[in-house]
Amino acid sequence: MTKADETKELQLKFDSNGLIAAIAQDYQTKEILMLAWMNIEAFNKTLETGEAHYWSRSRQELWHKGATSGSIQHVKEIRIDCDQDALVMLIDQKNSGACHTGRRSCFYRTIQEDGSLTFTNA
Amino acid sequence: MTKADETKELQLKFDSNGLIAAIAQDYQTKEILMLAWMNIEAFNKTLETGEAHYWSRSRQELWHKGATSGSIQHVKEIRIDCDQDALVMLIDQKNSGACHTGRRSCFYRTIQEDGSLTFTNA
């Protein structure tokens, strides 16, 4: 078997909870929208449907992103990292945003040197 | 206490292994370079020094990125997500790249619809 970092074979490496980290990135602006988790079912659903599915760790259930809110994530491309334990999805984000707060990205605060947080303008 | 998603107070949420996911993103091109993990010590070292430190899960030790390879990651900004369990670092990546394979990004392969991988040109 070719090593995970040079093979053309998918060898998804899930963690001890059966999950893999998936980063959603805007395919046009390259803004990072969110980080969430997939189990094998969520991954397969994403590949089959072209819409991002995650595993909700808080609700412990399959989560079709946007199914209720309308904030569907159309997947343009999925990339995998060298050791095959992380994914980047290039996303066409429908509706206003990816974040449950209504913001476009979940990463709307900056950590200052003193450890406090400031809100970004984006 | 203000909720984690609207507070200006840092309330880092580590997982059951004491780790938090940290995405390194090129501060200019917005390319995602890698995803790695920090414990509280790695986070504090990163904030103090302005150079990315991680927790190596394979070696089980503090990992000053680039300390041996020269591929230091100068941290321009650290962002935190709504529920404070993921970080994005805007990075000035020294030397050729972030990946141990010598590539600039760890995300150099695309998953095709049939599940095979293709190497990107980047």
gemmi code that builds the backbone of each chain (N, CA, C; Angstrom):
import gemmi

chains = {
    "A": [
        ("MET", (0.845, -1.193, 0.000), (0.000, 0.000, 0.000), (0.881, 1.243, 0.000)),
        ("THR", (0.618, 2.127, -0.968), (1.351, 3.399, -0.990), (1.053, 4.180, 0.288)),
        ("LYS", (2.017, 4.901, 0.745), (1.819, 5.704, 1.954), (0.654, 6.685, 1.775)),
        ("ALA", (-0.015, 6.975, 2.883), (-1.218, 7.821, 2.840), (-0.973, 9.159, 2.164)),
        ("ASP", (0.263, 9.671, 2.247), (0.495, 11.019, 1.727), (0.830, 11.058, 0.236)),
        ("GLU", (1.067, 9.919, -0.385), (1.375, 9.935, -1.826), (0.437, 9.049, -2.642)),
        ("THR", (-0.496, 8.401, -1.996), (-1.404, 7.512, -2.717), (-2.519, 8.285, -3.413)),
        ("LYS", (-3.078, 7.670, -4.454), (-4.294, 8.192, -5.087), (-5.523, 7.475, -4.544)),
        ("GLU", (-5.301, 6.658, -3.540), (-6.409, 5.901, -2.949), (-6.901, 6.630, -1.695)),
        ("LEU", (-8.206, 6.760, -1.597), (-8.792, 7.395, -0.418), (-8.653, 6.450, 0.777)),
        ("GLN", (-8.014, 6.972, 1.828), (-7.821, 6.173, 3.048), (-8.191, 7.051, 4.238)),
        ("LEU", (-9.450, 7.457, 4.287), (-9.899, 8.390, 5.323), (-9.521, 7.883, 6.706)),
        ("LYS", (-8.919, 8.774, 7.485), (-8.481, 8.393, 8.824), (-9.385, 9.087, 9.844)),
        ("PHE", (-10.285, 8.325, 10.408), (-11.200, 8.887, 11.402), (-10.562, 8.824, 12.791)),
        ("ASP", (-10.980, 9.709, 13.671), (-10.446, 9.694, 15.034), (-11.161, 8.634, 15.871)),
        ("SER", (-10.858, 8.605, 17.150), (-11.387, 7.540, 18.008), (-12.907, 7.617, 18.164)),
        ("ASN", (-13.473, 8.774, 17.801), (-14.932, 8.911, 17.800), (-15.543, 8.648, 16.429)),
        ("GLY", (-14.702, 8.228, 15.478), (-15.207, 7.953, 14.133), (-15.446, 9.218, 13.323)),
        ("LEU", (-14.730, 10.296, 13.663), (-14.961, 11.584, 13.012), (-13.700, 12.113, 12.324)),
        ("ILE", (-13.942, 12.948, 11.319), (-12.853, 13.633, 10.624), (-13.222, 15.107, 10.532)),
        ("ALA", (-12.230, 15.980, 10.690), (-12.477, 17.423, 10.649), (-12.677, 17.879, 9.210)),
        ("ALA", (-13.672, 18.733, 8.998), (-13.967, 19.256, 7.664), (-14.074, 20.776, 7.738)),
        ("ILE", (-13.213, 21.427, 6.983), (-13.192, 22.889, 6.930), (-14.003, 23.332, 5.719)),
        ("ALA", (-14.934, 24.251, 5.920), (-15.699, 24.813, 4.807), (-15.109, 26.173, 4.449)),
        ("GLN", (-14.680, 26.304, 3.195), (-14.034, 27.533, 2.719), (-14.807, 28.064, 1.517)),
        ("ASP", (-15.084, 29.342, 1.492), (-15.770, 29.951, 0.356), (-14.928, 29.763, -0.898)),
        ("TYR", (-15.531, 29.221, -1.945), (-14.740, 28.873, -3.135), (-14.298, 30.094, -3.916)),
        ("GLN", (-14.933, 31.232, -3.679), (-14.533, 32.439, -4.398), (-13.602, 33.320, -3.569)),
        ("THR", (-14.030, 33.675, -2.355), (-13.246, 34.614, -1.541), (-12.147, 33.924, -0.746)),
        ("LYS", (-12.236, 32.599, -0.636), (-11.297, 31.788, 0.168), (-11.446, 32.021, 1.677)),
        ("GLU", (-12.501, 32.750, 2.053), (-12.775, 32.928, 3.480), (-13.113, 31.581, 4.115)),
        ("ILE", (-12.580, 31.328, 5.296), (-12.937, 30.109, 6.019), (-14.255, 30.352, 6.732)),
        ("LEU", (-15.236, 29.532, 6.419), (-16.588, 29.741, 6.934), (-16.805, 29.046, 8.269)),
        ("MET", (-16.357, 27.812, 8.381), (-16.604, 27.043, 9.608), (-15.725, 25.808, 9.620)),
        ("LEU", (-15.635, 25.205, 10.799), (-15.015, 23.891, 10.947), (-16.042, 22.991, 11.603)),
        ("ALA", (-16.291, 21.845, 10.993), (-17.238, 20.907, 11.594), (-16.698, 19.498, 11.404)),
        ("TRP", (-17.513, 18.501, 11.708), (-17.055, 17.122, 11.767), (-17.940, 16.227, 10.914)),
        ("MET", (-17.324, 15.225, 10.333), (-18.055, 14.231, 9.556), (-17.743, 12.832, 10.081)),
        ("ASN", (-18.765, 11.991, 10.098), (-18.517, 10.560, 10.199), (-18.609, 9.999, 8.773)),
        ("ILE", (-18.467, 8.704, 8.617), (-18.426, 8.141, 7.270), (-19.746, 8.381, 6.541)),
        ("GLU", (-20.852, 8.332, 7.272), (-22.157, 8.548, 6.648), (-22.267, 9.987, 6.114)),
        ("ALA", (-21.843, 10.944, 6.916), (-21.899, 12.345, 6.497), (-20.998, 12.578, 5.290)),
        ("PHE", (-19.828, 11.958, 5.320), (-18.915, 12.092, 4.186), (-19.545, 11.527, 2.912)),
        ("ASN", (-20.094, 10.320, 3.007), (-20.696, 9.694, 1.823), (-21.869, 10.505, 1.289)),
        ("LYS", (-22.701, 11.011, 2.194), (-23.845, 11.838, 1.786), (-23.372, 13.100, 1.074)),
        ("THR", (-22.302, 13.688, 1.577), (-21.747, 14.902, 0.967), (-21.267, 14.608, -0.450)),
        ("LEU", (-20.559, 13.507, -0.599), (-20.027, 13.137, -1.915), (-21.168, 12.816, -2.884)),
        ("GLU", (-22.189, 12.120, -2.385), (-23.315, 11.714, -3.237), (-24.174, 12.893, -3.681)),
        ("THR", (-24.452, 13.788, -2.739), (-25.440, 14.838, -3.003), (-24.815, 16.155, -3.456)),
        ("GLY", (-23.525, 16.348, -3.184), (-22.898, 17.631, -3.492), (-23.299, 18.735, -2.530)),
        ("GLU", (-23.945, 18.358, -1.430), (-24.291, 19.336, -0.380), (-23.676, 18.858, 0.933)),
        ("ALA", (-23.102, 19.803, 1.682), (-22.358, 19.430, 2.883), (-23.261, 18.818, 3.949)),
        ("HIS", (-22.855, 17.666, 4.418), (-23.460, 16.985, 5.559), (-22.387, 16.831, 6.635)),
        ("TYR", (-22.789, 17.023, 7.873), (-21.852, 16.863, 8.986), (-22.454, 15.914, 10.013)),
        ("TRP", (-21.619, 15.598, 11.008), (-22.119, 14.917, 12.191), (-22.188, 15.943, 13.306)),
        ("SER", (-23.379, 16.169, 13.810), (-23.536, 17.114, 14.909), (-23.122, 16.437, 16.216)),
        ("ARG", (-22.024, 16.922, 16.778), (-21.557, 16.323, 18.041), (-22.485, 16.683, 19.193)),
        ("SER", (-23.102, 17.872, 19.149), (-23.991, 18.264, 20.242), (-25.316, 17.494, 20.183)),
        ("ARG", (-25.836, 17.327, 18.966), (-27.117, 16.628, 18.842), (-26.945, 15.140, 18.580)),
        ("GLN", (-25.691, 14.731, 18.297), (-25.400, 13.325, 17.999), (-26.304, 12.798, 16.890)),
        ("GLU", (-26.306, 13.555, 15.778), (-27.092, 13.103, 14.632), (-26.524, 13.663, 13.334)),
        ("LEU", (-26.885, 13.009, 12.242), (-26.496, 13.494, 10.924), (-27.117, 14.866, 10.706)),
        ("TRP", (-26.321, 15.775, 10.136), (-26.739, 17.165, 10.027), (-26.551, 17.603, 8.579)),
        ("HIS", (-27.679, 17.747, 7.877), (-27.640, 18.275, 6.517), (-27.660, 19.780, 6.635)),
        ("LYS", (-26.505, 20.387, 6.497), (-26.360, 21.831, 6.724), (-27.336, 22.614, 5.845)),
        ("GLY", (-28.158, 23.435, 6.474), (-29.084, 24.287, 5.730), (-30.438, 23.659, 5.462)),
        ("ALA", (-30.615, 22.405, 5.871), (-31.880, 21.724, 5.571), (-33.055, 22.477, 6.189)),
        ("THR", (-32.858, 23.046, 7.369), (-33.937, 23.827, 7.979), (-33.752, 25.324, 7.756)),
        ("SER", (-32.514, 25.808, 7.797), (-32.259, 27.261, 7.695), (-32.214, 27.765, 6.257)),
        ("GLY", (-31.985, 26.849, 5.314), (-31.804, 27.284, 3.936), (-30.354, 27.592, 3.584)),
        ("SER", (-29.480, 27.572, 4.589), (-28.064, 27.886, 4.354), (-27.301, 26.659, 3.840)),
        ("ILE", (-27.806, 26.145, 2.725), (-27.196, 24.982, 2.080), (-25.771, 25.316, 1.642)),
        ("GLN", (-24.904, 24.330, 1.730), (-23.527, 24.502, 1.249), (-23.306, 23.606, 0.040)),
        ("HIS", (-23.264, 24.207, -1.134), (-22.963, 23.446, -2.348), (-21.451, 23.227, -2.427)),
        ("VAL", (-21.081, 21.986, -2.594), (-19.676, 21.608, -2.538), (-19.085, 21.615, -3.946)),
        ("LYS", (-18.134, 22.504, -4.174), (-17.475, 22.603, -5.479), (-16.320, 21.624, -5.586)),
        ("GLU", (-15.661, 21.393, -4.469), (-14.476, 20.537, -4.485), (-14.181, 20.105, -3.057)),
        ("ILE", (-13.676, 18.879, -2.910), (-13.227, 18.422, -1.592), (-11.747, 18.070, -1.687)),
        ("ARG", (-10.976, 18.646, -0.807), (-9.555, 18.300, -0.738), (-9.257, 17.542, 0.551)),
        ("ILE", (-8.209, 16.756, 0.496), (-7.819, 15.972, 1.661), (-6.350, 16.224, 1.951)),
        ("ASP", (-5.981, 16.140, 3.209), (-4.596, 16.491, 3.541), (-3.671, 15.278, 3.488)),
        ("CYS", (-2.408, 15.543, 3.749), (-1.358, 14.542, 3.539), (-1.627, 13.254, 4.297)),
        ("ASP", (-1.989, 13.353, 5.565), (-2.214, 12.113, 6.322), (-3.688, 11.689, 6.339)),
        ("GLN", (-4.466, 12.322, 5.500), (-5.865, 11.928, 5.250), (-6.739, 11.941, 6.502)),
        ("ASP", (-6.456, 12.894, 7.404), (-7.337, 13.030, 8.565), (-7.975, 14.420, 8.663)),
        ("ALA", (-7.996, 15.145, 7.547), (-8.677, 16.448, 7.525), (-9.107, 16.754, 6.099)),
        ("LEU", (-10.250, 17.452, 5.981), (-10.811, 17.801, 4.682), (-10.977, 19.314, 4.572)),
        ("VAL", (-10.817, 19.820, 3.353), (-11.208, 21.190, 3.030), (-12.250, 21.100, 1.929)),
        ("MET", (-13.395, 21.717, 2.153), (-14.430, 21.772, 1.126), (-14.530, 23.193, 0.599)),
        ("LEU", (-14.457, 23.326, -0.713), (-14.688, 24.617, -1.348), (-16.182, 24.726, -1.590)),
        ("ILE", (-16.768, 25.772, -1.016), (-18.210, 25.852, -0.822), (-18.818, 27.057, -1.526)),
        ("ASP", (-19.965, 26.820, -2.116), (-20.832, 27.919, -2.535), (-21.915, 28.031, -1.460)),
        ("GLN", (-21.761, 29.022, -0.590), (-22.620, 29.163, 0.581), (-23.913, 29.892, 0.232)),
        ("LYS", (-25.026, 29.199, 0.329), (-26.317, 29.831, 0.049), (-26.783, 30.625, 1.261)),
        ("ASN", (-27.699, 31.552, 1.014), (-28.206, 32.466, 2.042), (-27.072, 33.296, 2.621)),
        ("SER", (-27.352, 33.922, 3.728), (-26.406, 34.932, 4.205), (-25.114, 34.338, 4.734)),
        ("GLY", (-25.197, 33.210, 5.395), (-23.959, 32.755, 6.001), (-23.976, 31.358, 6.546)),
        ("ALA", (-22.790, 30.954, 7.017), (-22.592, 29.605, 7.533), (-22.854, 29.518, 9.035)),
        ("CYS", (-22.721, 30.641, 9.731), (-22.736, 30.603, 11.201), (-24.157, 30.666, 11.753)),
        ("HIS", (-24.365, 29.969, 12.859), (-25.692, 29.961, 13.483), (-26.063, 31.332, 14.041)),
        ("THR", (-25.060, 32.225, 14.177), (-25.348, 33.575, 14.672), (-25.869, 34.483, 13.558)),
        ("GLY", (-25.857, 33.958, 12.333), (-26.306, 34.754, 11.206), (-25.158, 35.379, 10.432)),
        ("ARG", (-23.953, 35.268, 11.004), (-22.786, 35.818, 10.315), (-22.342, 34.887, 9.183)),
        ("ARG", (-21.601, 35.473, 8.265), (-21.150, 34.677, 7.122), (-20.177, 33.579, 7.558)),
        ("SER", (-19.232, 33.928, 8.403), (-18.229, 32.980, 8.902), (-18.353, 32.851, 10.406)),
        ("CYS", (-18.011, 31.660, 10.921), (-17.973, 31.470, 12.373), (-16.767, 32.159, 13.008)),
        ("PHE", (-15.787, 32.533, 12.181), (-14.536, 33.091, 12.728), (-14.584, 34.616, 12.678)),
        ("TYR", (-15.462, 35.210, 13.479), (-15.717, 36.652, 13.423), (-15.066, 37.420, 14.564)),
        ("ARG", (-14.226, 36.720, 15.351), (-13.534, 37.396, 16.443), (-12.039, 37.123, 16.395)),
        ("THR", (-11.272, 38.138, 16.752), (-9.809, 38.049, 16.771), (-9.326, 38.029, 18.215)),
        ("ILE", (-8.374, 37.147, 18.481), (-7.766, 37.080, 19.812), (-6.639, 38.104, 19.886)),
        ("GLN", (-6.726, 39.004, 20.841), (-5.697, 40.020, 21.029), (-4.548, 39.473, 21.872)),
        ("GLU", (-3.455, 40.233, 21.894), (-2.274, 39.780, 22.645), (-2.566, 39.577, 24.130)),
        ("ASP", (-3.479, 40.377, 24.659), (-3.810, 40.248, 26.086), (-4.854, 39.148, 26.336)),
        ("GLY", (-5.261, 38.460, 25.278), (-6.192, 37.344, 25.439), (-7.661, 37.739, 25.304)),
        ("SER", (-7.931, 39.020, 25.139), (-9.329, 39.427, 24.939), (-9.712, 39.252, 23.473)),
        ("LEU", (-11.003, 39.337, 23.202), (-11.501, 39.149, 21.845), (-12.057, 40.464, 21.301)),
        ("THR", (-11.821, 40.705, 20.019), (-12.479, 41.821, 19.343), (-13.264, 41.274, 18.165)),
        ("PHE", (-14.367, 41.910, 17.894), (-15.211, 41.490, 16.766), (-14.684, 42.131, 15.480)),
        ("THR", (-14.627, 41.322, 14.423), (-14.178, 41.860, 13.139), (-15.349, 42.552, 12.451)),
        ("ASN", (-15.033, 43.319, 11.439), (-16.083, 44.034, 10.708), (-16.775, 43.164, 9.675)),
        ("ALA", (-16.078, 42.088, 9.295), (-16.604, 41.269, 8.187), (-17.976, 40.701, 8.515)),
    ],
    "B": [
        ("MET", (-22.288, 35.068, 32.911), (-21.290, 34.954, 31.841), (-22.000, 35.049, 30.497)),
        ("THR", (-21.487, 35.963, 29.645), (-22.031, 36.059, 28.286), (-21.807, 34.741, 27.554)),
        ("LYS", (-22.734, 34.401, 26.714), (-22.584, 33.172, 25.928), (-21.289, 33.187, 25.125)),
        ("ALA", (-20.754, 31.984, 24.899), (-19.452, 31.850, 24.237), (-19.411, 32.548, 22.887)),
        ("ASP", (-20.563, 32.612, 22.198), (-20.536, 33.152, 20.842), (-20.656, 34.670, 20.763)),
        ("GLU", (-20.963, 35.341, 21.886), (-21.063, 36.805, 21.837), (-20.154, 37.505, 22.840)),
        ("THR", (-19.401, 36.738, 23.599), (-18.546, 37.339, 24.608), (-17.246, 37.863, 24.004)),
        ("LYS", (-16.643, 38.834, 24.699), (-15.295, 39.287, 24.350), (-14.256, 38.593, 25.220)),
        ("GLU", (-14.726, 37.615, 26.002), (-13.826, 36.893, 26.890), (-13.419, 35.577, 26.238)),
        ("LEU", (-12.135, 35.308, 26.277), (-11.629, 34.053, 25.731), (-12.053, 32.899, 26.640)),
        ("GLN", (-12.771, 31.945, 26.027), (-13.241, 30.773, 26.788), (-12.922, 29.524, 25.971)),
        ("LEU", (-11.643, 29.306, 25.728), (-11.206, 28.196, 24.869), (-11.832, 26.886, 25.319)),
        ("LYS", (-12.405, 26.192, 24.349), (-13.078, 24.926, 24.659), (-12.242, 23.786, 24.086)),
        ("PHE", (-11.543, 23.108, 24.952), (-10.712, 21.991, 24.518), (-11.536, 20.700, 24.495)),
        ("ASP", (-11.104, 19.759, 23.650), (-11.827, 18.483, 23.596), (-11.389, 17.580, 24.744)),
        ("SER", (-11.868, 16.350, 24.729), (-11.618, 15.449, 25.859), (-10.130, 15.093, 25.988)),
        ("ASN", (-9.357, 15.347, 24.915), (-7.910, 15.152, 24.986), (-7.162, 16.438, 25.331)),
        ("GLY", (-7.924, 17.481, 25.638), (-7.288, 18.753, 25.980), (-6.769, 19.506, 24.771)),
        ("LEU", (-7.353, 19.247, 23.611), (-6.864, 19.842, 22.364), (-7.929, 20.692, 21.676)),
        ("ILE", (-7.448, 21.642, 20.868), (-8.324, 22.475, 20.049), (-7.742, 22.496, 18.632)),
        ("ALA", (-8.621, 22.448, 17.624), (-8.181, 22.436, 16.231), (-7.716, 23.826, 15.823)),
        ("ALA", (-6.598, 23.886, 15.107), (-6.045, 25.160, 14.649), (-5.742, 25.061, 13.153)),
        ("ILE", (-6.400, 25.915, 12.387), (-6.208, 25.955, 10.939), (-5.184, 27.036, 10.626)),
        ("ALA", (-4.171, 26.692, 9.836), (-3.189, 27.685, 9.395), (-3.533, 28.097, 7.971)),
        ("GLN", (-3.767, 29.401, 7.788), (-4.167, 29.944, 6.485), (-3.166, 31.023, 6.072)),
        ("ASP", (-2.721, 30.974, 4.824), (-1.801, 31.998, 4.327), (-2.474, 33.378, 4.409)),
        ("TYR", (-1.816, 34.327, 5.044), (-2.475, 35.624, 5.299), (-2.646, 36.431, 4.028)),
        ("GLN", (-1.894, 36.097, 2.971), (-2.026, 36.851, 1.726), (-2.927, 36.141, 0.722)),
        ("THR", (-2.622, 34.890, 0.416), (-3.370, 34.176, -0.629), (-4.652, 33.555, -0.089)),
        ("LYS", (-4.764, 33.440, 1.250), (-5.898, 32.792, 1.917), (-5.924, 31.269, 1.689)),
        ("GLU", (-4.855, 30.746, 1.113), (-4.761, 29.295, 0.964), (-4.702, 28.645, 2.348)),
        ("ILE", (-5.421, 27.541, 2.503), (-5.342, 26.796, 3.761), (-4.109, 25.906, 3.703)),
        ("LEU", (-3.217, 26.088, 4.646), (-1.933, 25.387, 4.619), (-1.988, 24.051, 5.334)),
        ("MET", (-2.624, 24.017, 6.494), (-2.662, 22.783, 7.287), (-3.695, 22.905, 8.391)),
        ("LEU", (-4.020, 21.763, 8.963), (-4.835, 21.714, 10.179), (-4.043, 20.938, 11.210)),
        ("ALA", (-3.878, 21.516, 12.379), (-3.164, 20.809, 13.439), (-3.852, 21.095, 14.768)),
        ("TRP", (-3.230, 20.697, 15.858), (-3.874, 20.716, 17.158), (-3.027, 21.460, 18.173)),
        ("MET", (-3.689, 22.120, 19.087), (-2.994, 22.799, 20.177), (-3.564, 22.356, 21.519)),
        ("ASN", (-2.670, 22.192, 22.485), (-3.131, 22.151, 23.869), (-2.926, 23.559, 24.451)),
        ("ILE", (-3.215, 23.740, 25.703), (-3.144, 25.093, 26.270), (-1.721, 25.633, 26.225)),
        ("GLU", (-0.744, 24.760, 26.413), (0.656, 25.199, 26.382), (1.036, 25.690, 24.979)),
        ("ALA", (0.643, 24.936, 23.965), (0.949, 25.327, 22.586), (0.263, 26.651, 22.248)),
        ("PHE", (-0.978, 26.798, 22.685), (-1.701, 28.046, 22.439), (-0.983, 29.229, 23.099)),
        ("ASN", (-0.628, 29.054, 24.370), (0.042, 30.147, 25.082), (1.380, 30.504, 24.446)),
        ("LYS", (2.143, 29.496, 24.038), (3.440, 29.721, 23.386), (3.248, 30.487, 22.068)),
        ("THR", (2.197, 30.123, 21.343), (1.912, 30.788, 20.068), (1.602, 32.258, 20.299)),
        ("LEU", (0.768, 32.515, 21.295), (0.377, 33.892, 21.597), (1.587, 34.703, 22.082)),
        ("GLU", (2.417, 34.077, 22.910), (3.582, 34.771, 23.476), (4.648, 35.090, 22.433)),
        ("THR", (4.915, 34.093, 21.564), (6.072, 34.216, 20.669), (5.708, 34.747, 19.291)),
        ("GLY", (4.428, 34.637, 18.905), (4.030, 35.012, 17.546), (4.446, 33.988, 16.503)),
        ("GLU", (4.863, 32.819, 16.960), (5.188, 31.723, 16.032), (4.335, 30.515, 16.411)),
        ("ALA", (3.808, 29.823, 15.381), (2.858, 28.748, 15.656), (3.520, 27.581, 16.386)),
        ("HIS", (2.883, 27.192, 17.471), (3.236, 25.979, 18.221), (2.020, 25.073, 18.221)),
        ("TYR", (2.265, 23.791, 18.074), (1.179, 22.817, 18.091), (1.491, 21.722, 19.110)),
        ("TRP", (0.489, 20.848, 19.312), (0.724, 19.626, 20.052), (0.785, 18.498, 19.037)),
        ("SER", (1.910, 17.827, 18.972), (2.042, 16.707, 18.056), (1.373, 15.480, 18.668)),
        ("ARG", (0.285, 15.052, 18.016), (-0.428, 13.875, 18.533), (0.379, 12.607, 18.298)),
        ("SER", (1.143, 12.559, 17.215), (1.927, 11.343, 16.942), (3.133, 11.237, 17.890)),
        ("ARG", (3.777, 12.373, 18.128), (4.961, 12.336, 18.995), (4.619, 12.634, 20.455)),
        ("GLN", (3.382, 13.088, 20.679), (2.943, 13.442, 22.028), (3.893, 14.441, 22.687)),
        ("GLU", (4.162, 15.529, 21.934), (5.021, 16.553, 22.517), (4.725, 17.909, 21.887)),
        ("LEU", (5.143, 18.950, 22.591), (5.003, 20.305, 22.068), (5.837, 20.414, 20.801)),
        ("TRP", (5.255, 21.072, 19.788), (5.869, 21.111, 18.458), (5.938, 22.567, 18.014)),
        ("HIS", (7.155, 23.097, 18.028), (7.381, 24.451, 17.513), (7.595, 24.296, 16.016)),
        ("LYS", (6.568, 24.577, 15.259), (6.587, 24.373, 13.808), (7.780, 25.094, 13.183)),
        ("GLY", (8.606, 24.338, 12.462), (9.726, 24.948, 11.757), (11.006, 25.044, 12.568)),
        ("ALA", (10.958, 24.626, 13.827), (12.142, 24.757, 14.688), (13.315, 23.976, 14.108)),
        ("THR", (13.036, 22.823, 13.502), (14.120, 22.052, 12.885), (14.183, 22.288, 11.369)),
        ("SER", (13.019, 22.422, 10.715), (12.991, 22.529, 9.247), (13.202, 23.951, 8.742)),
        ("GLY", (13.002, 24.922, 9.610), (13.067, 26.313, 9.170), (11.737, 26.855, 8.673)),
        ("SER", (10.740, 25.979, 8.556), (9.426, 26.402, 8.054), (8.576, 27.031, 9.162)),
        ("ILE", (9.151, 28.064, 9.744), (8.490, 28.808, 10.825), (7.189, 29.426, 10.296)),
        ("GLN", (6.186, 29.477, 11.157), (4.932, 30.141, 10.808), (4.756, 31.386, 11.668)),
        ("HIS", (4.966, 32.536, 11.069), (4.738, 33.790, 11.787), (3.247, 34.084, 11.804)),
        ("VAL", (2.729, 34.317, 12.980), (1.283, 34.466, 13.160), (0.905, 35.940, 13.084)),
        ("LYS", (0.117, 36.271, 12.066), (-0.323, 37.652, 11.889), (-1.576, 37.939, 12.695)),
        ("GLU", (-2.421, 36.924, 12.835), (-3.702, 37.118, 13.519), (-4.239, 35.747, 13.898)),
        ("ILE", (-4.917, 35.685, 15.021), (-5.607, 34.449, 15.412), (-7.091, 34.752, 15.554)),
        ("ARG", (-7.898, 33.977, 14.881), (-9.349, 34.113, 15.017), (-9.916, 32.893, 15.724)),
        ("ILE", (-11.055, 33.091, 16.350), (-11.707, 32.002, 17.077), (-13.146, 31.910, 16.624)),
        ("ASP", (-13.706, 30.721, 16.649), (-15.058, 30.563, 16.110), (-16.125, 30.765, 17.176)),
        ("CYS", (-17.360, 30.683, 16.758), (-18.501, 31.042, 17.599), (-18.521, 30.277, 18.923)),
        ("ASP", (-18.318, 28.967, 18.864), (-18.373, 28.201, 20.118), (-17.000, 27.993, 20.744)),
        ("GLN", (-16.014, 28.710, 20.216), (-14.664, 28.763, 20.813), (-13.989, 27.403, 20.914)),
        ("ASP", (-14.256, 26.540, 19.920), (-13.536, 25.264, 19.898), (-12.731, 25.071, 18.607)),
        ("ALA", (-12.457, 26.154, 17.890), (-11.603, 26.067, 16.709), (-10.944, 27.419, 16.464)),
        ("LEU", (-9.713, 27.376, 15.943), (-8.932, 28.581, 15.681), (-8.543, 28.646, 14.212)),
        ("VAL", (-8.470, 29.866, 13.692), (-7.850, 30.106, 12.390), (-6.682, 31.053, 12.618)),
        ("MET", (-5.503, 30.657, 12.151), (-4.341, 31.530, 12.244), (-3.975, 32.032, 10.864)),
        ("LEU", (-3.852, 33.346, 10.729), (-3.360, 33.921, 9.482), (-1.842, 33.955, 9.581)),
        ("ILE", (-1.206, 33.280, 8.629), (0.192, 32.882, 8.755), (1.046, 33.479, 7.647)),
        ("ASP", (2.224, 33.915, 8.037), (3.282, 34.196, 7.062), (4.202, 32.974, 7.098)),
        ("GLN", (4.066, 32.142, 6.088), (4.776, 30.851, 6.073), (6.190, 31.020, 5.530)),
        ("LYS", (7.172, 30.780, 6.361), (8.562, 30.879, 5.923), (8.965, 29.597, 5.193)),
        ("ASN", (10.020, 29.726, 4.400), (10.506, 28.617, 3.563), (9.436, 28.183, 2.581)),
        ("SER", (9.628, 27.052, 1.989), (8.786, 26.684, 0.853), (7.363, 26.338, 1.259)),
        ("GLY", (7.188, 25.678, 2.386), (5.834, 25.239, 2.649), (5.583, 24.737, 4.046)),
        ("ALA", (4.308, 24.426, 4.278), (3.859, 23.969, 5.586), (3.903, 22.451, 5.704)),
        ("CYS", (3.815, 21.765, 4.566), (3.625, 20.309, 4.604), (4.957, 19.573, 4.743)),
        ("HIS", (4.902, 18.446, 5.457), (6.116, 17.648, 5.646), (6.595, 17.030, 4.332)),
        ("THR", (5.719, 17.010, 3.297), (6.112, 16.471, 1.993), (6.904, 17.490, 1.172)),
        ("GLY", (6.997, 18.709, 1.690), (7.696, 19.763, 0.969), (6.748, 20.675, 0.209)),
        ("ARG", (5.487, 20.277, 0.135), (4.514, 21.118, -0.556), (4.100, 22.298, 0.313)),
        ("ARG", (3.569, 23.309, -0.361), (3.183, 24.521, 0.375), (2.017, 24.239, 1.335)),
        ("SER", (1.017, 23.513, 0.828), (-0.154, 23.177, 1.635), (-0.255, 21.666, 1.780)),
        ("CYS", (-0.825, 21.227, 2.897), (-1.086, 19.787, 3.075), (-2.266, 19.319, 2.215)),
        ("PHE", (-3.058, 20.254, 1.707), (-4.285, 19.886, 0.979), (-4.012, 19.903, -0.527)),
        ("TYR", (-3.192, 18.992, -0.991), (-2.734, 18.980, -2.381), (-3.441, 17.925, -3.226)),
        ("ARG", (-4.444, 17.266, -2.679), (-5.192, 16.274, -3.440), (-6.692, 16.539, -3.364)),
        ("THR", (-7.355, 16.276, -4.475), (-8.798, 16.465, -4.581), (-9.479, 15.102, -4.633)),
        ("ILE", (-10.579, 14.981, -3.915), (-11.365, 13.749, -3.935), (-12.338, 13.815, -5.107)),
        ("GLN", (-12.253, 12.830, -5.982), (-13.151, 12.773, -7.134), (-14.474, 12.108, -6.753)),
        ("GLU", (-15.440, 12.222, -7.650), (-16.769, 11.649, -7.367), (-16.717, 10.147, -7.135)),
        ("ASP", (-15.780, 9.460, -7.795), (-15.668, 8.011, -7.621), (-14.825, 7.634, -6.404)),
        ("GLY", (-14.387, 8.655, -5.640), (-13.635, 8.385, -4.419), (-12.124, 8.307, -4.614)),
        ("SER", (-11.658, 8.410, -5.846), (-10.203, 8.411, -6.056), (-9.644, 9.814, -5.813)),
        ("LEU", (-8.330, 9.899, -5.716), (-7.680, 11.184, -5.469), (-6.877, 11.625, -6.677)),
        ("THR", (-6.914, 12.925, -6.946), (-6.018, 13.486, -7.962), (-5.159, 14.552, -7.309)),
        ("PHE", (-3.955, 14.666, -7.769), (-3.026, 15.668, -7.236), (-3.272, 16.998, -7.950)),
        ("THR", (-3.302, 18.065, -7.165), (-3.485, 19.400, -7.735), (-2.150, 19.912, -8.253)),
        ("ASN", (-2.201, 20.953, -9.043), (-0.976, 21.506, -9.603), (-0.280, 22.444, -8.628)),
        ("ALA", (-1.023, 22.901, -7.660), (-0.479, 23.940, -6.764), (0.741, 23.421, -6.008)),
    ],
}
model = gemmi.Model(1)
for chain_id, residues in chains.items():
    chain = gemmi.Chain(chain_id)
    for i, (resn, *xyz) in enumerate(residues, 1):
        res = gemmi.Residue()
        res.name, res.seqid = resn, gemmi.SeqId(i, " ")
        for name, pos in zip(("N", "CA", "C"), xyz):
            atom = gemmi.Atom()
            atom.name, atom.element = name, gemmi.Element(name[0])
            atom.pos, atom.b_iso = gemmi.Position(*pos), 0.0
            res.add_atom(atom)
        chain.add_residue(res)
    model.add_chain(chain)
structure = gemmi.Structure()
structure.add_model(model)
structure.setup_entities()
